[in-house]
Amino acid sequence: MGRRSIHTPDELRELIIEATTEIVEQVGLEGLSAREIAKRVGYSPGTLYNVFENLDDLLLIIEARLLDELAGRLASTDAAGPPADRLRRLVSTYFSFTQERPKLWNLLNEHRMPAGREVPEWYQQKVESLLAPLENALTPLLNNSDPAAQKRHARTLWASVHGMTSLSTADKLAGITAHSGRSLVDDLVSTYLAGLERRCPAH
């Protein structure tokens, strides 16, 4: 990289984000350090803390961009056809996205904020945006259930799918089952939909 004088603050910020993302994609969170990031961008480690307060803030930005990308992918998923089919497509899109860059996806599970520091509200809002497509797909299947029930169902299904995708990207499914992560997610959705049909039969 060039000397620091040729980079504006915004350019330097992007260089740091890109370098950090590359490190996580290549070696995971355990291989990340301020020294390694600085080495890749050609600056001293102290320069990082002139741009970001700490590594946690930097990682939150990377996670937020990943969530935004996933939200865009879900929003562009084909919404035609019966609600059950739409739901299956959404879950399939979600699973496929997580498999594209597994180490980067694992960052969402492995990164923990320091004790006493909460995840910012803006980050929570991004997580909520991922649930909206699921809620919209589930609503017709719940036959006028109250909004609280719709949110509960969306979160239950999302948490279940997220857990399976995380086991898959962390290569921990082999110790549990010989079945692929995708087949498990497909079984989960089919079972969930069958349960909804019994609890909320169409009129």
C-alpha positions in Angstrom: 0.0 0.0 0.0 1.0 3.6 -0.5 2.0 6.2 2.0 -0.6 7.5 4.4 -0.5 10.9 2.8 -2.2 9.6 -0.4 -5.3 8.3 1.4 -8.1 10.4 2.6 -9.7 9.4 5.9 -12.6 7.8 4.1 -10.2 5.9 1.8 -8.2 4.7 4.8 -11.4 3.6 6.5 -12.4 1.5 3.5 -8.9 0.0 3.2 -9.1 -1.1 6.8 -12.5 -2.6 6.4 -11.5 -4.4 3.2 -8.3 -5.8 4.8 -10.1 -6.9 7.9 -12.7 -8.7 5.8 -10.1 -10.5 3.8 -8.3 -11.7 6.9 -11.5 -13.1 8.4 -12.4 -14.7 5.1 -9.0 -16.4 4.9 -8.2 -17.4 8.4 -11.2 -16.6 10.6 -11.6 -14.4 13.6 -8.8 -16.2 15.5 -6.2 -14.9 12.9 -7.2 -11.3 13.3 -5.1 -8.7 15.0 -4.5 -4.9 14.7 -0.9 -5.7 13.7 -2.0 -8.0 10.8 -4.6 -5.4 9.6 -2.0 -2.6 9.8 0.5 -4.8 7.9 -2.0 -5.3 5.0 -2.9 -1.6 4.6 0.7 -0.4 5.1 0.1 1.7 8.2 1.1 1.4 11.8 -1.3 -0.4 14.2 -1.9 2.9 16.0 -3.4 4.4 12.8 -6.3 1.9 13.1 -7.3 3.5 16.4 -7.4 6.9 14.8 -10.1 5.6 12.5 -12.0 3.1 14.7 -12.3 3.3 18.5 -11.5 -0.4 18.8 -11.6 -3.7 16.9 -15.1 -4.4 18.1 -16.4 -1.3 16.3 -14.6 -2.3 13.2 -16.0 -5.8 13.3 -19.5 -4.5 13.8 -19.2 -2.5 10.6 -18.2 -5.7 8.7 -21.0 -7.7 10.3 -23.5 -4.9 9.4 -22.4 -5.0 5.7 -22.8 -8.7 5.7 -26.3 -8.4 7.1 -27.2 -5.7 4.6 -26.0 -8.0 1.8 -28.1 -10.8 3.0 -31.1 -8.6 3.4 -30.7 -7.5 -0.2 -30.5 -11.1 -1.3 -33.6 -12.0 0.6 -35.5 -9.0 -0.8 -34.7 -10.0 -4.3 -35.9 -13.6 -3.8 -38.8 -14.5 -6.0 -42.0 -13.8 -4.1 -44.4 -15.4 -6.5 -46.5 -18.5 -5.8 -48.0 -20.0 -2.7 -46.8 -18.7 0.7 -45.2 -22.1 1.6 -43.1 -22.0 -1.6 -42.0 -18.4 -0.9 -40.9 -19.4 2.5 -38.9 -22.3 1.2 -37.2 -20.0 -1.3 -36.3 -17.5 1.3 -34.8 -20.2 3.6 -32.9 -21.6 0.6 -31.5 -18.2 -0.3 -30.5 -17.7 3.4 -28.7 -21.0 3.5 -26.9 -20.5 0.2 -25.7 -17.1 1.2 -24.1 -18.4 4.4 -22.2 -21.1 2.5 -20.6 -18.7 0.1 -18.2 -17.2 2.7 -18.4 -19.5 5.7 -15.6 -17.9 7.8 -17.1 -14.5 7.4 -20.5 -15.8 8.3 -19.0 -17.4 11.4 -18.0 -13.9 12.5 -21.6 -13.3 13.5 -21.4 -16.1 16.0 -17.9 -15.8 17.2 -17.6 -12.1 17.8 -18.7 -11.1 21.3 -18.9 -7.6 22.6 -16.9 -6.9 25.8 -18.6 -7.4 29.1 -20.9 -4.4 29.9 -21.2 -3.2 26.4 -24.4 -3.8 24.5 -24.8 -4.3 20.8 -25.9 -0.9 19.3 -29.5 -0.3 18.4 -28.7 0.3 14.7 -27.2 -3.2 14.6 -30.3 -4.7 16.1 -32.4 -3.0 13.5 -30.4 -4.7 10.7 -31.1 -8.1 12.3 -34.8 -7.1 12.5 -34.7 -6.3 8.8 -33.8 -10.0 8.1 -36.9 -11.1 9.9 -39.4 -9.0 7.9 -39.4 -11.3 4.7 -40.0 -14.3 6.9 -42.8 -12.6 8.7 -44.4 -11.6 5.4 -44.2 -15.1 4.1 -45.5 -16.6 7.3 -48.5 -14.3 7.7 -50.8 -16.0 5.2 -50.0 -19.3 6.7 -51.0 -18.3 10.2 -54.6 -17.4 9.3 -55.0 -14.1 11.1 -52.9 -14.9 14.1 -52.1 -11.9 16.1 -49.0 -9.8 15.2 -47.1 -11.1 18.3 -47.6 -14.7 17.1 -46.3 -13.8 13.7 -43.2 -12.3 15.1 -42.7 -15.3 17.4 -43.0 -17.8 14.6 -40.6 -15.8 12.4 -38.0 -15.7 15.2 -38.4 -19.3 16.0 -37.9 -20.4 12.4 -35.0 -17.9 11.9 -33.2 -19.1 15.0 -33.6 -22.7 14.0 -32.3 -22.1 10.5 -29.5 -19.9 11.8 -28.4 -22.6 14.2 -28.2 -25.2 11.4 -26.3 -22.9 9.0 -23.9 -22.0 11.8 -23.2 -25.6 12.5 -22.7 -26.2 8.8 -20.3 -23.2 8.2 -18.3 -24.2 11.3 -17.9 -27.8 10.0 -19.6 -29.2 13.1 -22.5 -31.1 11.5 -20.4 -34.2 10.7 -20.2 -35.0 14.4 -23.9 -35.0 14.7 -25.3 -36.4 11.4 -24.2 -37.6 8.0 -26.9 -35.5 6.3 -26.0 -32.2 4.7 -26.9 -28.9 6.2 -29.2 -28.1 3.2 -31.1 -31.4 3.6 -31.5 -30.7 7.4 -32.8 -27.2 6.7 -35.2 -28.5 4.1 -36.5 -31.1 6.6 -36.9 -28.4 9.2 -39.0 -26.1 6.9 -41.2 -29.0 5.8 -41.8 -30.1 9.3 -42.5 -26.6 10.4 -44.9 -26.0 7.6 -46.7 -29.3 8.4 -47.0 -28.2 12.0 -48.5 -24.8 11.0 -51.0 -26.6 8.8 -52.2 -28.6 11.7 -52.3 -25.7 14.2 -53.6 -23.1 11.7 -55.6 -25.1 9.1 -56.8 -23.1 6.1 -60.5 -22.2 6.2 
